Amino acid sequence: MASRRGAPPLPLRLRRLLRSPISRCACFIVALTVLLVVLSLRQIARVDLPRSDLPHQVPNEQLWVSNGYGYHACVTPTHRYIGPIESDRYMTVRSNGGLNQMRTGICDMIAVARLVNATLVIPQLDKRSFWQDTSTFKDIFNEPGFIKALEGDVHIVSDLPESLQSAPRARKHFTSWSGASYYEDVKELWKDHKVVHVPKSDSRLANNGLPIDIQRLRCRCLYQALRFSDPIEDLGKKLVERLKSRGKFIALHLRYEKDMLAFTGCTYGLSESEADELRIMREKTSHWKLKDINSTEQRSGGNCPLTPHEVGMFLRAMGYTKSTWIYIAAGEIYGGDKYISKLRSYFPNLVSKEVLATKEELEKFKNHASQVAALDYIISVESDVFIPSHSGNMARAVEGHRRFLGHRKTLTPDRRGLVELFGLLEKGELTEGPKLSSLVTKMHKYRQGAPRKRYASLPGSKGRARLRTEESFYENPFPECICLTGKH
């Protein structure tokens, strides 16, 4: 007869068996065994994860969002500012260095032309530097737009008047980091010549102590007037859109190119033959002054670019997940996939301009390093987070531009501090995981591009040497070009 619950009763022998103490003990052992197996499988699944993949929960806002604290760009001239005065003085310039060294140098020369009341001839670009780029000004920049944007500040012409083409010119190397009073004296050059030629344009103006209208002119020049040419701007915007369609992304300025490693003498992690190759390159490059460099001292002093492997450890410790998209804003990485694969093991979603753009789109920029660098610059400025693995002209220029645009998040690695932590990892005194993450995030709490005044010279530096240790105006144009809302 069926039970009232609808289930048939257990057979008599089975009911008696289950009531016995031995049977109850056996059931308990079986249940406990099953439970231990389940827990063991869960533990195995956890252990099989690489240590660097163990959860390090960082709020999404902390990873991607910056805070400008109400500061904004302010470049409007003061009420005392007047338009350029007619003059028969002309200044020709040869801009030296790579793309961003030339960009900041050009804007310095705009400010100098204003100080000396001279007409600036569109600068010639450096064709003899390491990059051997034959691009002209209008190949890289929007020349008509540049002249138009600054017509209320400085007279700019594409070329000298015909009557002055063969006129004798004074040649003058302006002193680095000079103030307004220096350029008052420079005006004397035009008493005997109508044209003064300036062979170098980089760092010819002081970072500090200049009239506010001159400082704001430098900002209007770099961030508003000196736009890239239409082909560069158009492709740059397309690449940014393609990246943003995948979600938020980091632009990583990975300075692990052959010339950078040779120049800095940084050989950590390289083979003996690779270190010799870099040493030979440094010795053969005549304008690099330092030849005998101690790589170990360079690295411990924080003077070496982070390796791709170190960048991977750093970003994972900061809390970025394996699914994060990273754009590599750099030239050819030394050692190729041998070293970049170590970064890819942490972040598989690595992309470059060669991946984002078609061969046809990049063809017009082939063999023009400065034009290609301009694409990297556009993407770096527009990225959700910008991270330079080493300081340099591009890193400083991008950081300053991002500050100007509302203090977009810029994460600057403390290379010296990180090298100490990585040393502990090598010794086995520290492992990748929560402890490393805690140390790294605390170390970088105040290195994320928040508003602050420009750093002065380092303590103990004296004379003109102190000027070299100041933070660059173009790295942080605060306070002259960045103001609190409602204050100008």
Salt bridges, closest charged atoms under 4 A:
ASP53 OD1 - ARG316 NH1 2.42
ASP53 OD2 - LYS322 NZ 3.77
GLU86 OE2 - HIS155 NE2 3.53
ASP108 OD1 - ARG218 NH2 2.92
ASP126 OD1 - ARG94 NH1 3.39
ASP133 OD1 - HIS368 ND1 3.11
GLU151 OE2 - LYS148 NZ 3.13
ASP153 OD1 - ARG220 NH2 2.66
GLU184 OE2 - LYS187 NZ 3.05
GLU188 OE1 - LYS191 NZ 2.87
ASP202 OD1 - ARG204 NH2 3.18
GLU257 OE1 - ARG255 NE 2.67
ASP259 OD2 - ARG255 NH2 3.97
GLU274 OE2 - LYS338 NZ 3.33
ASP276 OD1 - ARG279 NH2 3.74
GLU277 OE2 - LYS258 NZ 3.14
GLU283 OE2 - ARG279 NH1 3.35
GLU310 OE2 - ARG299 NH2 2.38
ASP337 OD1 - ARG344 NH1 2.75
GLU361 OE2 - ARG242 NH2 2.79
ASP376 OD2 - LYS353 NZ 3.24
GLU382 OE1 - ARG408 NH1 3.46
ASP384 OD1 - LYS244 NZ 3.91
GLU399 OE2 - ARG403 NH2 3.10
GLU471 OE2 - ARG452 NH2 2.82
GLU480 OE2 - ARG454 NH2 2.76
